[in-house]
């Protein structure tokens, strides 16, 4: 895994381009919708939270140097949301798959299409060994997207009484952890 940068990824309907600070206003708008963040934070984020807390995490230079990080997605001129392969600070051979889409993009197959593109990039270009993701057990839609992208449930993490996710719908059901290995991905393609 030498020095890469995030390429533009193109699918049948999507154009995924590397997220930069120039996309801040789009992400502020996305994160201001409490329905979009229902299973993440249980509330909308403020502009201040997006700019000071989340944009620095979404634009980590170390991720870009490895071909990982965040991408913003468009269908034509329509901004849909973001997808990511987040750095796994404990395992340099793995990345965390994630996505967040505007409500107008839900139910149209975009989340799965973008997730599959990032999985292919993770294994085929970057050469990772494993891609993993988490989602609230109660978030059926997100679990289906991850499964369609090839990830498999490996465990459920049960929350404790002081869990910070208590504001999130379905927090008491826990968090599902899913993963896909490069070996399993390669065998599914043959």
Buried (B, 14 or more C-beta within 10 A) or exposed (E): EEEBEBEEBEBEBBBBBBBBEEBBEBBBBBBBBEEBBBBBBBEBBEBEBBBEEBBEEBBBEEBBBBBBBBBBBBBEEEBBBBBBBBBBEEEEEBBBBBBBBBEEBBEEBBBBBBBBBBBBBBBEEBBBBBBBBBBBBBBEEBBEBBBBBBBEEEEEEEBEEEBEBEEBEBBEBBBBBBBBBBEBBEEEEE
